[in-house]
């Protein structure tokens, strides 16, 4: 299919090639002039000291100290697979790119778009099939089977988008993702990994039996494939359904509290909620120290049915992670349900695009329908989905876990 042929998806065609952009991963991205300021602001945040997302500028401590059920086998498998992957690398520069120090500043440098800097990490597209699968085996060890299947769909949908728009063949691809291990994988000392690229960012930190997964970003501009070799594939449909399912349980009075704006049209929203890059998202890339006040419906007086629906929504996201870590995080959210808020943007009675947020002291979930980047939709569309999971109050990137691990080591040394 050539660029001259008629390509239409849900009423929209690919955007024309922009004169001021080049998205070839060998050269990185030239950001369109319309978005330059936002990307420059993003990069300016990378070297800020880490605080964590808070509701009022003050980090609450002691939120994540509930012990996990011990499962050394699961985290031990991840470490073993990481060592196997490193041993499979053929060249010293590959190993140096794949294995970064734990305190590397690149652990917090990520984007769900295209990097405008050259990450020092390893591009999966530059590896052989067995090496790529070995890298993904590390990711699989830290995720549930359904969670791992979803991220593989996101990677495939990235290639499907490239097939549809007929542009950026070596960037809109299944394996155009940066991967790195941070710290030496082992049984006792903390270590982690990051997978980063278009519409997919995963950060994982492991210390002994404990595992922290976040921030994470999953998205796709075409979420359901209608034709071609991938016809029938779809992604992020559970996330799409979970928000409206909870919304349908609410009374009219509760809806009035939950709904922040009843339209997703850019003209009906304040400028900070109508940008091309972040859309309605508040906790995206570069927002590690965001102050995000609580908004929406307080969840302290939900009925049992409503509570089940909300926790079902939460499980859609935390259930991407391996057990027992997913169940423990869900229990942590339940313990803080009285402090949790649910917010919605969009028509609560229609099938149009929407945004929702779950904001807890120990979890932030954001779901957003985006306008077109590669397609010509100027307003948000249900087929372009972005999702974000954040761990507020200092737990993103496992920072809280690192502090606790260091504290335990210091206590043991003085005992």
Secondary structure, DSSP 8 states (H G I E B T S, - for coil): --TTS---BTTB-B----TT--EETTTEE---GGGHHHHHHHHHTTTS-----BSSS----STT-S-----HHHHHHHHHHHHHHHHH--SHHHHHHHEE-TT-GGGG---SS--SS--SSEEGGGS-HHHHHHHHHHHHHTB-HHHHHHHHHHHHHHHHHHHHHT--TTTSSTT-EEEEEES---SSS-EEEEEEETTEEEEEEEETTEEEEEEEEEEESS-B--SSTTTT-B-SHHHHHHHHHHHTTS-HHHHHHHEEES---GGGS-GGGSBTTTBT-SS-TT-TT-B----SEE-TT--HHHHHHHHHHHHHHHTTB-TTHHHHHHHHHHHTGGG-EEEEES-TTSSS--EEEEEETTEEEEEEE---SSB--SS--TTSEEEEEE-TTTTGGGHHHHHHHHHHHHHHHH-
